[in-house]
Amino acid sequence: MEELVIDAAGVHYTPLNREIRAAVAAGVKRIRLENVLGQRFIANGVRGDVAIEVHGVPGGDLGMFMSGPRIEVFGNAEHAPGNTMDAGEIVVHGSAGDAVGHSMRGGRIFVEGAIGYRGGIHMKQYEGKRPVLVIGEYARAFLGEYMAGGTVLILARHGGPAVAERGLGSGIHGGEIVLRGGVDPVYLGAGASEVALTDEDWERVLHLVREYARHFGVDPAPFERRDEYIRIVPASARPFASKYAWE
Amino acid sequence: MCGIIGVIDRGRETMDGTAIRRALSMMNERGSGEGAGYVAYGCYPEFKDYFALHVFFDNIHETKPRVDELLHEWGRVVHDEEIPTWDLPRLRKVHTPWRYFFKPDTRLMPRSITPAEEIVTEIVMRINTSVEGALVFSSGRNLGVFKAAGWPEEVADFYRIEDYEGHCWLAHNRYPTNTPGWWGGAHPFNLLDWSVVHNGEITSYGTNRRYIESFGYRCTMFTDTEVVAYLVDLLVRRHALPEELAVTALAPPFWDEIDAMADGRRRLHQALRLTYGSAMMNGPFAIVVANQDSMVAFTDRSKLRPLVGAENGDRLYVSSEEAAIRAMDPGITRVFMPRAGEPIIGRVVA
């Protein structure tokens, strides 16, 4: 079936999402949204197999709760793309705001550039569900705050540090944050500790590096040096057990 | 959750209110229709040497004579009129907005280094605390705050915001949380040259309010943002701190960050925290403050509220959302996010 093109100029997100859902229900597999500007909740809760191109700057909570679709954004994303998403993929050809992948429980997000504060906050995993957030440049403070599962990978393509702000992995109790180029230990948050990658870890990371390179048409070779990467993991399964009064 | 946006043209070229109205309405989701407002700098060029006092009157016949009397006691009113408004079906005109163009008699405040400002501050505080049914919500030279309880477009249309020109604008869409929405509680908050818009809440309000009231300011608008306008006036106008240091005093680095600084810088930051401990603002916030010559935007040091900046030539924009800036100016060339607690500052050069 051919592509459905929607001109989103001046359209509120409610009718826009209604049109997207109706198209998906009718079996449309490719949707192209033109002139998107600030519409929140695009593809919110959409299930199924559909590819959605977003041209412009979508509003916050892009792809929230969605399960299955693939969204490709040609522009920057605002706050919390992939909020609590369940399955599918979001690829951003640009940068993104705060709380990217907020509470994500499955699926993948690839951001070509940098992201704001609290990326990957409270990402989680369960059995086969393992969310992934890959960032091309860098992330701001409190990356992976309260993280409970999944993988965050930062490639530091811009030449500076992947993270140079406080609270990295603050309160992390599951999952992993993998950083190319390491991190100054002063930025490690409470409950986070740095470890080296095992062979198994590297295999997983290398696969994601190549996937990132494929999405954005870059040569993966400069990012394939295992000794450049470190891994941030929980210091223990219950880092804050001693904080609770009843224990 | 509120929506904020600001723009300054560093070459003092003016813009009418059409674009900022459009930008603010992009963030309607951030408000609840209980408060919106705009401030335009440079909007009264014909009266630029006079203080433009914007007043909400509950009842013109009973309360206005008391305000008139106070103004005549302290100076001269060259012109006053009802601020033109247009009836809208969904915006109930519960107050009558009025404007005075006022010149204080500086001989009445002989020992002050800024006598005109002292007189106007005294008048604002006195009206707002003792004249029931009157509230001064804008008191600077060549600027005007236009605000009411309503959605951004309604408030803009009510004042016909497109009829005003300014080289710097701030706008705000309110989602009241801790106090009810009302006309006086809408943003921007203004005192003299300074205006403030704010997203978030200032959990240190009690401490800040006690501190600022010890300098003679009186909080009358039942909301935390008011205190920011007075703190900026105190630190920048009365204590003559540079804007960067004032922001550092209000949103300082954490102690562990100060401890890691080089010696001279560390002592400066320690001195600021010790001197202005009671001015320090806690809680989640993104704030934009402006005066005739500059616009400063900053967030709390844990970055609990969004803030992005963008540029296009002489124009500097700040907002809660990038899309709002793009709605105002599709030609922006650089979009950036400031670090928590670090200000974005735009100054006019012309």
Interface residues (C-beta under 8 A of the other chain):
Chain A: L37 G38 R40 V57 P58 G59 G60 N76 E78 H79 S95 G97 D98 G116 Y117 R118 R140 A141 F142 E165 R166 V186
Chain B: M26 M27 E29 F254 E257 A260 S302 K303 P306 V308 E321 E322 A323 A324 R326 A327 V335 M337 R339 A340
